[in-house]
Amino acid sequence: MKKSVWMMAAVLIIGVGSALLYRYNQHAPEAAPVNTVSNGQQNETGDTPVKQNEAVQDKKSGSADNPAIPLPWLTREHLAQGRLDDTEIGIGTTAAELRAALGQPDRIDNYEGIYYGYQDAAFFFPRSTADEIKDDDPVVKIVLNVQEHQLTRAFLNQRFGPSVDEGLMESTGDYLIFYNVGSYTLGASPDEQNKNRIIGLELSPKEK
């Protein structure tokens, strides 16, 4: 009889203890993750961790003076073929071929020569007025806006060697830095506020 009483008491104690433990677990605060550091706060070593959501900015091609940064269309081999873009269009491309490749120009204008304008590029022809451009007229100069590439003069010097001449063009008032590349001359237009930053390029046959 006594043994049965003790067994019933033990079962009762265990049941009450389990209930209390269950209620405690239901209301206990959640434990903080181990070894976590809030963004911008220092960890135990005193180092500030990098924010997990911080975006890493990709460098644009040509944005530094590092010669390893590739500009696939801006090489000595490419320019020596008379091309100043990543297309097959270059010096000697006809007006008809240009329109077939790029469509009708956004504009036809005259700035020291008649040219077809396409967004950031201008293709010049050996004509004096726009209505004289013929389908077989060849491109004689290419001008390209390269502001988005953030080119520097140091970058061009590394790729093409020291410039052969530079100065203010009396006819246009533009300042140009010249490089010889095979049978062609590459002209680079620096930013007025930062002469090391190149914002424009032009390619034309070397004067004989």
C-alpha positions as CSV (number, residue, x, y, z in Angstrom):
1,M,0.0,0.0,0.0
2,K,2.8,2.4,1.0
3,K,4.6,1.6,-2.2
4,S,1.6,2.5,-4.3
5,V,1.3,5.8,-2.5
6,W,5.0,6.7,-3.1
7,M,4.6,5.9,-6.8
8,M,1.5,8.1,-7.2
9,A,3.3,11.0,-5.4
10,A,6.3,10.7,-7.8
11,V,4.1,10.8,-10.9
12,L,2.4,13.9,-9.5
13,I,5.7,15.7,-8.8
14,I,7.0,14.8,-12.3
15,G,3.8,16.1,-13.9
16,V,3.8,19.4,-12.0
17,G,7.5,19.9,-12.9
18,S,7.0,19.3,-16.6
19,A,4.1,21.7,-16.7
20,L,6.1,24.5,-15.0
21,L,9.1,23.9,-17.4
22,Y,6.7,24.1,-20.4
23,R,5.3,27.4,-19.3
24,Y,8.7,28.8,-18.6
25,N,9.9,27.9,-22.1
26,Q,6.8,29.5,-23.7
27,H,7.6,32.9,-22.1
28,A,11.4,32.9,-22.0
29,P,13.1,35.5,-24.3
30,E,14.8,34.2,-27.5
31,A,18.6,34.0,-27.2
32,A,20.6,36.4,-29.4
33,P,22.6,34.9,-32.1
34,V,26.2,34.1,-31.1
35,N,29.1,36.2,-32.5
36,T,27.0,38.7,-34.4
37,V,28.0,42.4,-34.7
38,S,25.6,45.1,-35.7
39,N,26.5,47.1,-38.9
40,G,28.8,49.9,-38.2
41,Q,29.7,48.7,-34.7
42,Q,33.1,47.4,-33.7
43,N,33.7,43.7,-32.9
44,E,35.8,42.3,-30.1
45,T,39.0,42.9,-32.0
46,G,38.2,46.6,-32.6
47,D,37.7,46.2,-36.3
48,T,34.6,47.7,-38.0
49,P,32.9,45.0,-40.1
50,V,31.8,45.8,-43.7
51,K,28.1,46.3,-44.0
52,Q,26.4,43.3,-45.5
53,N,24.1,45.4,-47.7
54,E,26.8,47.8,-48.9
55,A,27.0,47.7,-52.7
56,V,30.4,47.2,-54.3
57,Q,30.9,49.6,-57.2
58,D,32.3,48.2,-60.3
59,K,35.1,50.3,-61.9
60,K,34.3,51.3,-65.5
61,S,36.8,50.3,-68.1
62,G,39.5,52.8,-68.4
63,S,38.6,54.5,-65.1
64,A,42.1,54.2,-63.7
65,D,45.7,54.5,-65.0
66,N,46.1,50.7,-64.7
67,P,47.1,49.4,-68.1
68,A,45.5,46.0,-67.3
69,I,42.0,47.5,-67.6
70,P,40.9,46.5,-71.1
71,L,39.2,48.7,-73.6
72,P,39.0,46.2,-76.4
73,W,38.4,48.7,-79.2
74,L,41.0,51.1,-78.0
75,T,44.2,49.3,-79.0
76,R,47.1,50.1,-81.3
77,E,46.1,47.2,-83.6
78,H,42.5,48.3,-83.7
79,L,43.3,52.0,-84.4
80,A,45.8,51.0,-87.0
81,Q,42.9,49.5,-89.0
82,G,41.2,52.9,-88.9
83,R,38.5,52.0,-86.4
84,L,37.6,54.0,-83.3
85,D,34.7,51.8,-82.1
86,D,33.9,48.1,-81.4
87,T,32.2,47.8,-84.7
88,E,33.5,47.1,-88.2
89,I,32.9,50.8,-89.1
90,G,36.0,52.8,-89.7
91,I,37.9,55.3,-91.9
92,G,36.9,54.5,-95.5
93,T,33.5,53.1,-94.6
94,T,31.0,54.6,-97.2
95,A,27.9,56.6,-96.3
96,A,25.7,53.8,-97.6
97,E,27.5,51.2,-95.5
98,L,27.3,53.5,-92.4
99,R,23.5,53.9,-92.8
100,A,23.1,50.1,-93.4
101,A,25.0,49.4,-90.1
102,L,23.6,52.1,-87.9
103,G,20.4,53.3,-89.6
104,Q,19.6,56.9,-90.5
105,P,21.7,59.4,-88.6
106,D,20.3,61.3,-85.6
107,R,21.5,64.5,-87.2
108,I,23.4,65.8,-90.2
109,D,25.5,68.8,-89.3
110,N,28.5,70.8,-90.2
111,Y,31.4,71.4,-87.7
112,E,34.6,71.8,-89.6
113,G,33.1,69.4,-92.1
114,I,29.8,67.6,-92.8
115,Y,29.1,64.6,-90.5
116,Y,26.5,62.0,-89.6
117,G,25.8,62.1,-85.9
118,Y,24.8,59.0,-83.9
119,Q,24.4,59.4,-80.2
120,D,28.0,59.7,-79.0
121,A,29.7,59.4,-82.4
122,A,30.2,61.6,-85.5
123,F,31.4,60.4,-88.9
124,F,32.8,63.0,-91.2
125,F,32.8,63.1,-95.0
126,P,34.9,65.0,-97.5
127,R,32.0,67.3,-98.5
128,S,31.2,70.9,-97.9
129,T,27.4,70.7,-97.7
130,A,25.0,67.9,-96.5
131,D,23.0,67.6,-99.7
132,E,26.3,66.7,-101.6
133,I,26.9,63.5,-99.6
134,K,26.9,60.5,-101.9
135,D,26.4,56.9,-101.0
136,D,30.0,56.0,-102.0
137,D,31.6,58.9,-100.0
138,P,34.0,57.5,-97.5
139,V,34.3,58.4,-93.8
140,V,37.4,60.6,-93.4
141,K,37.3,61.2,-89.6
142,I,35.6,59.7,-86.6
143,V,34.8,61.6,-83.4
144,L,33.7,59.7,-80.3
145,N,32.5,61.0,-76.9
146,V,34.2,58.9,-74.2
147,Q,33.1,60.7,-71.0
148,E,31.5,57.5,-69.6
149,H,34.8,55.6,-69.8
150,Q,36.7,58.2,-67.6
151,L,39.9,57.9,-69.7
152,T,43.0,59.6,-68.5
153,R,45.9,61.0,-70.4
154,A,48.2,58.7,-68.4
155,F,46.2,55.7,-69.7
156,L,46.7,56.8,-73.3
157,N,50.4,57.5,-72.8
158,Q,50.8,54.0,-71.5
159,R,48.9,52.4,-74.4
160,F,50.2,54.5,-77.3
161,G,53.4,56.1,-76.0
162,P,54.1,59.8,-75.4
163,S,52.0,62.3,-77.4
164,V,53.6,63.7,-80.5
165,D,52.0,67.1,-80.3
166,E,49.3,69.1,-78.5
167,G,47.8,72.5,-78.5
168,L,44.8,74.7,-79.1
169,M,43.3,74.3,-82.6
170,E,42.8,77.8,-84.1
171,S,40.0,76.7,-86.4
172,T,37.8,75.3,-83.6
173,G,39.2,76.5,-80.3
174,D,39.5,72.9,-79.1
175,Y,42.5,71.7,-77.2
176,L,43.8,68.4,-78.6
177,I,46.6,65.9,-77.6
178,F,47.9,63.9,-80.6
179,Y,49.2,60.4,-80.9
180,N,50.5,58.6,-84.0
181,V,49.1,55.1,-84.5
182,G,50.2,53.5,-87.7
183,S,48.9,55.5,-90.7
184,Y,46.4,57.4,-88.4
185,T,46.4,60.2,-85.9
186,L,44.5,59.9,-82.7
187,G,43.4,63.2,-81.1
188,A,42.4,63.3,-77.5
189,S,40.2,66.1,-76.0
190,P,40.9,66.8,-72.3
191,D,38.4,68.2,-69.9
192,E,38.8,71.9,-69.4
193,Q,38.7,71.5,-65.6
194,N,41.0,68.5,-65.5
195,K,43.6,68.2,-68.3
196,N,44.4,64.6,-67.3
197,R,40.8,63.4,-68.0
198,I,40.0,62.6,-71.6
199,I,36.4,63.2,-72.7
200,G,36.7,62.9,-76.5
201,L,38.7,61.0,-79.1
202,E,39.0,61.5,-82.9
203,L,40.7,59.4,-85.5
204,S,41.8,60.6,-88.9
205,P,44.4,59.6,-91.5
206,K,47.9,61.0,-90.7
207,E,48.7,64.1,-92.7
208,K,51.3,63.5,-95.4
